[in-house]
Amino acid sequence: MTAKPNKLEGIEMTDRTVEISPLIYARVAGILYLLMIPLGIFGILYVPSTLIVSGDATATANNIMASESLFRLSIVSALMIQIVQIFLVLVLYKLLKPVNKIHASLMVVFALVAVPIAMLNEFNHFAALLFLSGADYLTAFGADELHAQVMFFLDLHEHGIFIAQLFWGLWLFPMGYLIFKSGFLPKFIGVLLMIGCFGYLIDSFIFFLLPTIDVTLSGFTFWGELLLPLWLLIKGVDVEQWKKSALEST
């Protein structure tokens, strides 16, 4: 006689295994993804646009010195995004692996490659702060030289962002494909994510190859990344279809 499985808050317990419901994975992924949005808006968009004055190193340096705490918070925010990204992609892997393990692994690789690039890129922001620290060893530099160095490292940081953005785009394609093929999540979200991939990639290549052109396609192709976490958090997944995919993949 076999024991019947017991269910407790999304956890299915049998006499041999403990299985977490895909709804748990969906909810956790939704929360983590939504958490990245305000962190990214604050650390990557709002603070730089507030403090950095294009073409004016002195004004930029003065802004950073006057709002050093804000600038440091933007660094912490950028680092937190990467930490959240690690957990997010691992949860999404558990959720999407039943569709295709190889594509799910590719999604993880692309997402994790971006993490060290983005985290190490924050050294450029710390370098900018060091040049404004007033340390004794900086007396060899004049004010204009210090401000120019600050602007140099801020420019390096911007280039680093666009390098990381290549992988922020690439991980969306296998994720979008998996969602499109899954049957337990809406196909249109998968399509939007794949479109979002090309938005990031095109933006990066335009920045590197045509730096005088100020075009941001990702500002129009981000809808998949907004709708996915909302769907995961509110609707979840079709559990029966997920279980069917999981059985077929074993």
The 8 nearest C-alpha neighbors of each residue, nearest first, counted from 0:
[[1, 2, 3, 14, 4, 13, 15, 5],
 [2, 0, 3, 14, 4, 13, 15, 5],
 [3, 1, 14, 4, 0, 13, 5, 15],
 [2, 4, 1, 5, 13, 14, 12, 0],
 [5, 3, 13, 12, 2, 11, 6, 14],
 [4, 6, 12, 11, 3, 13, 7, 10],
 [7, 5, 11, 10, 12, 9, 8, 4],
 [6, 8, 10, 9, 11, 5, 12, 19],
 [9, 7, 10, 6, 11, 20, 23, 19],
 [8, 10, 20, 7, 19, 23, 11, 6],
 [11, 9, 19, 7, 8, 20, 6, 18],
 [10, 12, 6, 18, 5, 17, 19, 4],
 [13, 11, 17, 5, 4, 6, 16, 18],
 [12, 14, 4, 15, 16, 17, 5, 11],
 [13, 15, 16, 2, 12, 4, 3, 1],
 [16, 14, 13, 17, 12, 2, 4, 18],
 [17, 15, 13, 12, 14, 18, 11, 4],
 [16, 18, 12, 11, 13, 19, 10, 15],
 [19, 17, 11, 10, 16, 20, 12, 13],
 [18, 20, 10, 11, 9, 21, 17, 23],
 [19, 21, 9, 22, 23, 10, 18, 11],
 [22, 20, 24, 23, 25, 94, 19, 238],
 [21, 23, 25, 20, 24, 235, 26, 236],
 [22, 24, 26, 21, 25, 20, 27, 9],
 [25, 23, 21, 27, 22, 26, 28, 90],
 [24, 26, 22, 231, 28, 23, 235, 27],
 [25, 27, 232, 29, 23, 28, 24, 231],
 [28, 26, 30, 24, 29, 25, 23, 31],
 [29, 27, 31, 25, 26, 30, 87, 32],
 [28, 30, 228, 232, 231, 26, 32, 27],
 [29, 31, 27, 33, 28, 32, 34, 26],
 [30, 32, 34, 28, 33, 29, 87, 27],
 [33, 31, 29, 35, 34, 30, 228, 28],
 [32, 34, 30, 35, 36, 31, 228, 29],
 [35, 33, 31, 32, 36, 30, 37, 38],
 [34, 36, 38, 32, 33, 80, 37, 39],
 [35, 37, 39, 33, 38, 34, 40, 32],
 [38, 36, 40, 39, 35, 41, 34, 33],
 [39, 37, 35, 41, 36, 76, 40, 42],
 [40, 38, 36, 43, 42, 37, 41, 35],
 [39, 41, 44, 37, 38, 43, 42, 45],
 [42, 40, 45, 38, 39, 44, 43, 37],
 [43, 41, 73, 76, 39, 77, 38, 40],
 [42, 44, 39, 40, 41, 45, 47, 77],
 [43, 45, 40, 41, 47, 42, 46, 48],
 [46, 44, 41, 48, 47, 40, 49, 43],
 [45, 47, 49, 48, 42, 44, 41, 50],
 [48, 46, 50, 49, 51, 45, 44, 43],
 [47, 49, 45, 46, 51, 50, 44, 52],
 [50, 48, 46, 47, 51, 45, 52, 62],
 [51, 49, 47, 62, 48, 59, 46, 63],
 [50, 52, 59, 47, 48, 49, 53, 62],
 [53, 51, 59, 55, 54, 58, 50, 56],
 [52, 54, 55, 51, 56, 59, 150, 58],
 [53, 55, 56, 52, 150, 59, 51, 58],
 [56, 54, 52, 58, 53, 57, 59, 51],
 [55, 57, 59, 146, 58, 150, 147, 60],
 [58, 56, 60, 59, 55, 146, 61, 143],
 [59, 57, 61, 60, 55, 56, 62, 52],
 [58, 60, 51, 56, 62, 52, 57, 61],
 [61, 59, 57, 63, 62, 58, 146, 56],
 [60, 62, 58, 64, 59, 63, 65, 57],
 [63, 61, 59, 65, 50, 60, 64, 66],
 [62, 64, 66, 60, 67, 65, 61, 50],
 [65, 63, 67, 61, 66, 62, 60, 131],
 [64, 66, 62, 63, 67, 61, 60, 68],
 [67, 65, 63, 69, 64, 68, 62, 70],
 [66, 68, 70, 64, 63, 69, 65, 71],
 [69, 67, 71, 70, 66, 72, 65, 73],
 [68, 70, 72, 66, 67, 71, 73, 46],
 [69, 71, 67, 73, 68, 72, 66, 63],
 [72, 70, 68, 74, 73, 69, 67, 75],
 [71, 73, 75, 69, 74, 70, 76, 68],
 [72, 74, 42, 76, 70, 71, 75, 77],
 [75, 73, 71, 77, 72, 76, 78, 121],
 [76, 74, 72, 78, 77, 73, 79, 71],
 [75, 77, 73, 79, 42, 74, 78, 38],
 [76, 78, 74, 80, 75, 42, 79, 73],
 [79, 77, 75, 81, 80, 76, 118, 74],
 [78, 80, 82, 76, 81, 77, 75, 83],
 [81, 79, 83, 77, 78, 82, 35, 84],
 [80, 82, 84, 79, 78, 83, 114, 85],
 [83, 81, 79, 84, 85, 80, 78, 86],
 [82, 84, 80, 86, 81, 85, 87, 79],
 [85, 83, 81, 87, 82, 86, 80, 88],
 [86, 84, 82, 83, 87, 88, 81, 89],
 [85, 87, 89, 83, 84, 88, 90, 82],
 [88, 86, 84, 90, 89, 85, 28, 31],
 [87, 89, 91, 90, 85, 86, 107, 92],
 [90, 88, 92, 86, 91, 87, 85, 93],
 [91, 89, 93, 87, 92, 88, 24, 28],
 [92, 90, 94, 88, 93, 89, 95, 87],
 [91, 93, 89, 95, 90, 94, 96, 103],
 [94, 92, 90, 91, 96, 95, 89, 24],
 [93, 95, 91, 92, 96, 24, 21, 90],
 [96, 94, 92, 97, 98, 93, 91, 103],
 [95, 97, 100, 98, 92, 103, 99, 93],
 [98, 96, 245, 244, 95, 248, 99, 100],
 [99, 97, 96, 181, 95, 244, 177, 100],
 [100, 98, 96, 102, 101, 97, 103, 177],
 [99, 101, 96, 103, 102, 104, 97, 98],
 [102, 100, 104, 103, 99, 105, 96, 106],
 [101, 103, 105, 104, 99, 100, 173, 106],
 [102, 104, 100, 106, 101, 105, 96, 92],
 [105, 103, 107, 101, 106, 102, 100, 108],
 [104, 106, 102, 108, 107, 103, 101, 109],
 [105, 107, 170, 103, 104, 109, 173, 108],
 [108, 106, 104, 110, 105, 109, 88, 111],
 [107, 109, 105, 111, 110, 106, 112, 104],
 [110, 108, 170, 112, 106, 166, 107, 111],
 [111, 109, 107, 170, 108, 113, 112, 106],
 [110, 112, 114, 108, 113, 109, 107, 85],
 [113, 111, 109, 114, 110, 108, 115, 166],
 [114, 112, 163, 116, 111, 166, 110, 115],
 [113, 115, 111, 117, 81, 116, 112, 118],
 [116, 114, 118, 117, 119, 113, 112, 111],
 [117, 115, 113, 119, 114, 118, 163, 120],
 [116, 118, 120, 114, 115, 119, 163, 113],
 [119, 117, 115, 120, 121, 116, 78, 114],
 [120, 118, 121, 116, 117, 122, 115, 123],
 [119, 121, 117, 122, 118, 159, 123, 156],
 [120, 122, 123, 124, 119, 118, 125, 74],
 [123, 121, 125, 120, 124, 119, 126, 118],
 [122, 124, 126, 121, 152, 125, 156, 120],
 [125, 123, 127, 121, 126, 122, 153, 128],
 [124, 126, 122, 128, 127, 123, 129, 121],
 [127, 125, 123, 129, 124, 128, 122, 130],
 [126, 128, 149, 124, 130, 125, 129, 152],
 [129, 127, 125, 131, 126, 130, 132, 124],
 [130, 128, 132, 126, 131, 127, 125, 133],
 [129, 131, 127, 128, 132, 145, 149, 126],
 [130, 132, 128, 129, 133, 127, 64, 145],
 [133, 131, 129, 134, 130, 128, 137, 64],
 [132, 134, 131, 135, 137, 130, 129, 138],
 [133, 135, 132, 136, 137, 138, 129, 130],
 [136, 134, 137, 138, 133, 139, 132, 140],
 [135, 137, 134, 138, 139, 133, 140, 130],
 [138, 136, 139, 135, 134, 140, 133, 130],
 [139, 137, 140, 136, 135, 141, 134, 133],
 [140, 138, 137, 136, 141, 135, 144, 145],
 [141, 139, 138, 137, 144, 145, 142, 143],
 [140, 142, 144, 143, 145, 139, 138, 137],
 [141, 143, 145, 144, 146, 140, 57, 147],
 [144, 142, 146, 145, 141, 147, 57, 140],
 [145, 143, 147, 141, 142, 146, 140, 148],
 [146, 144, 148, 142, 147, 143, 130, 140],
 [145, 147, 149, 143, 56, 148, 144, 57],
 [148, 146, 144, 150, 149, 145, 56, 143],
 [149, 147, 151, 145, 146, 150, 144, 152],
 [148, 150, 127, 146, 147, 151, 152, 145],
 [149, 151, 153, 147, 148, 152, 56, 154],
 [152, 150, 148, 154, 149, 153, 147, 155],
 [153, 151, 155, 123, 154, 149, 150, 127],
 [152, 154, 156, 150, 155, 151, 149, 157],
 [155, 153, 157, 151, 152, 156, 150, 158],
 [156, 154, 152, 158, 153, 157, 159, 151],
 [155, 157, 159, 153, 154, 158, 123, 120],
 [156, 158, 154, 160, 159, 155, 153, 161],
 [157, 159, 155, 161, 156, 160, 154, 162],
 [160, 158, 156, 162, 157, 161, 120, 155],
 [159, 161, 157, 163, 158, 162, 164, 156],
 [160, 162, 164, 203, 158, 159, 163, 165],
 [163, 161, 159, 164, 160, 165, 158, 203],
 [164, 162, 113, 160, 165, 161, 166, 117],
 [163, 165, 167, 161, 166, 162, 160, 168],
 [166, 164, 168, 163, 200, 162, 167, 169],
 [165, 167, 169, 168, 164, 113, 109, 163],
 [168, 166, 164, 165, 169, 170, 163, 110],
 [167, 169, 196, 199, 166, 165, 171, 170],
 [170, 168, 166, 171, 172, 196, 167, 109],
 [169, 171, 106, 109, 110, 172, 168, 167],
 [170, 172, 174, 196, 169, 168, 192, 175],
 [171, 173, 193, 175, 174, 170, 169, 196],
 [174, 172, 176, 175, 106, 102, 171, 177],
 [175, 173, 171, 177, 172, 176, 106, 178],
 [176, 174, 189, 192, 172, 178, 193, 173],
 [175, 177, 173, 179, 174, 178, 189, 172],
 [178, 176, 174, 180, 179, 175, 181, 173],
 [177, 179, 189, 181, 175, 176, 180, 184],
 [178, 180, 186, 189, 176, 177, 181, 175],
 [181, 179, 177, 178, 182, 176, 98, 186],
 [182, 180, 178, 183, 98, 179, 177, 184],
 [181, 183, 184, 180, 240, 179, 185, 178],
 [182, 184, 237, 181, 236, 240, 241, 185],
 [183, 185, 182, 236, 178, 181, 186, 237],
 [186, 184, 187, 188, 179, 183, 189, 178],
 [185, 187, 179, 189, 188, 178, 190, 184],
 [186, 188, 190, 189, 185, 191, 179, 223],
 [189, 187, 191, 190, 223, 186, 185, 192],
 [188, 190, 175, 179, 178, 186, 192, 187],
 [189, 191, 187, 193, 188, 192, 175, 194],
 [190, 192, 223, 194, 188, 189, 193, 195],
 [193, 191, 223, 195, 175, 189, 194, 190],
 [192, 194, 172, 196, 175, 190, 195, 191],
 [193, 195, 191, 196, 192, 197, 190, 220],
 [196, 194, 220, 192, 198, 193, 197, 221],
 [197, 195, 168, 193, 171, 194, 198, 199],
 [196, 198, 200, 199, 195, 194, 201, 168],
 [197, 199, 217, 195, 216, 201, 196, 200],
 [200, 198, 168, 202, 197, 217, 196, 201],
 [199, 201, 197, 203, 165, 202, 198, 168],
 [200, 202, 204, 198, 203, 199, 197, 205],
 [203, 201, 199, 205, 200, 204, 215, 206],
 [204, 202, 206, 200, 161, 201, 205, 199],
 [203, 205, 207, 201, 206, 202, 208, 200],
 [204, 206, 209, 202, 208, 203, 207, 201],
 [207, 205, 210, 203, 204, 209, 208, 202],
 [208, 206, 204, 205, 210, 209, 203, 158],
 [207, 209, 205, 204, 206, 210, 203, 211],
 [208, 210, 205, 211, 206, 212, 207, 204],
 [211, 209, 206, 212, 207, 208, 205, 213],
 [210, 212, 209, 213, 206, 205, 208, 214],
 [213, 211, 210, 209, 214, 205, 206, 208],
 [212, 214, 211, 215, 210, 206, 205, 209],
 [213, 215, 212, 216, 202, 205, 206, 217],
 [216, 214, 217, 218, 202, 213, 219, 198],
 [215, 217, 198, 218, 219, 202, 214, 220],
 [218, 216, 198, 220, 219, 199, 215, 221],
 [217, 219, 216, 215, 220, 221, 198, 222],
 [220, 218, 217, 216, 221, 222, 215, 198],
 [221, 219, 195, 217, 222, 198, 218, 194],
 [220, 222, 195, 224, 223, 217, 219, 218],
 [223, 221, 225, 224, 220, 226, 191, 219],
 [222, 224, 191, 192, 226, 225, 188, 221],
 [225, 223, 222, 227, 221, 226, 192, 228],
 [224, 226, 222, 223, 227, 228, 221, 229],
 [225, 227, 223, 229, 224, 228, 230, 222],
 [226, 228, 230, 229, 224, 225, 223, 231],
 [229, 227, 29, 231, 230, 32, 226, 232],
 [228, 230, 232, 226, 227, 231, 233, 29],
 [229, 231, 227, 234, 233, 228, 232, 226],
 [232, 230, 235, 25, 228, 29, 229, 234],
 [231, 233, 26, 29, 229, 230, 235, 228],
 [232, 234, 230, 231, 229, 235, 26, 228],
 [235, 233, 230, 231, 232, 236, 229, 237],
 [234, 236, 231, 25, 22, 232, 233, 230],
 [237, 235, 183, 238, 184, 22, 234, 25],
 [236, 238, 183, 240, 239, 241, 184, 235],
 [237, 239, 241, 240, 236, 242, 21, 22],
 [240, 238, 242, 241, 237, 243, 183, 244],
 [239, 241, 243, 242, 237, 238, 183, 244],
 [242, 240, 238, 244, 243, 239, 183, 245],
 [243, 241, 245, 239, 244, 240, 238, 246],
 [242, 244, 240, 246, 241, 245, 239, 247],
 [245, 243, 247, 241, 97, 242, 246, 98],
 [244, 246, 97, 242, 248, 243, 247, 241],
 [245, 247, 243, 249, 248, 244, 242, 97],
 [246, 248, 244, 245, 249, 243, 97, 242],
 [247, 249, 245, 246, 97, 244, 98, 99],
 [248, 246, 247, 245, 97, 244, 243, 100]]
